[in-house]
């Protein structure tokens, strides 16, 4: 779950003297929305987004339609508009680290830096979604997420895993969520909920195996 496995390596970058007009061209050419600004040794100096460029000079690519003042702005260096207060990740940051930072800072991407501050990659919300999709097996044939209410008996995870394995039901992920304060009476009727991603088209067999082990599926009645 390290960032280095999911980040975009060798991202498009620009220098501080790159013009706003050229930066817009780079974003279009590379189909990206975030442009790291680096020095000659690839050390990060700042970040510029497509929104920054649009705010500075709308339609900078349509040079023939720009008035003199807009032309002047389009020729300004990125050092004039780039964000310098930047949070970053390292290649050994985790997906959880990235999720928390992206959410807290309300940004769409984060630069990934080496210990010496050199740009090694960029990690975006799109990368995050793709990483979790891969980790949780979303979209795989026969993949389904089921939820099971705990029954109050000891060692629920061990018993659930054993029930699946005894019936030769393949699964890839299992997690347990305790009920939060304020949950409804229906949510708290059987304690915590266990989520399992199974890999089978025969969900009836899954339901039957877990019912035999004493578990109640969340989408079934009490």
Secondary structure as UniProt FT lines:
FT   HELIX           3..5
FT   STRAND          8..9
FT   STRAND          13..15
FT   TURN            16..17
FT   HELIX           20..30
FT   STRAND          34..38
FT   TURN            40..41
FT   STRAND          43..49
FT   HELIX           50..56
FT   TURN            58..61
FT   HELIX           63..65
FT   HELIX           68..74
FT   HELIX           78..80
FT   STRAND          88..89
FT   TURN            91..92
FT   HELIX           95..105
FT   STRAND          109..113
FT   TURN            115..116
FT   STRAND          118..124
FT   HELIX           125..135
FT   TURN            136..139
FT   TURN            141..142
FT   STRAND          143..149
FT   HELIX           156..166
FT   TURN            167..168
FT   STRAND          171..177
FT   TURN            181..182
FT   TURN            185..190
FT   STRAND          193..199
FT   HELIX           203..212
FT   TURN            213..214
FT   STRAND          216..217
FT   TURN            218..219
//
